[in-house]
Amino acid sequence: MNLRLIGIGAGVLVILSLPLAGAIAGPDFAGLDDGKGGGLFSTLGLSQPRTSPAEPPVRPESAVGRERPGPAEQPRTDSRCGPELSAPYGVEAQTCVLVSEGRTWGRSYYRNTSGRALDVVLTTMGPAGRTVQIRCEVGEGDEPGLCETPREDSVGDPEGYSAVAEFAVPDDEGKLLLRSGSNSPAPGDG
């Protein structure tokens, strides 16, 4: 056998075994290991050191059963969306009105396969003539994106809000390619 090949193989085995050896030995946080345990079970939270010699050890089953803090619960967001639309020019969009925690806003999801950059003007209209409008640049490419108006305090019934997104060519032409609204089609509007 070739001694060089054997040496390389042994080196690879040593390198691959180091993470496993570290996990079994347990962490030593800058020399803070007191020698009373550690190892893989401690690293995984399956055992705890005793606080006094008279106290019985904690069984791993009880340590696993404890509740661990998780991510904070997110507030509920209600949405009312119009149909998914596509234009022959390569633009697909769906526009929604969203409501959460007393705030309302508009959002338009889109995909631009037209091969050129576009502009979208998203308008959210609410009761008593309240209107919020934003202009978003839509880059060329097939990646999905979204445009969203700022969140405003809700006034009146959430059903009184609507949103409209208009996708157009940004140069002097200003050619409208697609208009997408949050209104749901009425039954029988085929």
Summary of the structure (lengths in Angstrom):
residues: 190
radius of gyration: 29.9
end to end distance: 77.6
largest distance: 87.8
contacts: 463
relative contact order: 0.14
helix: 23%
strand: 35%
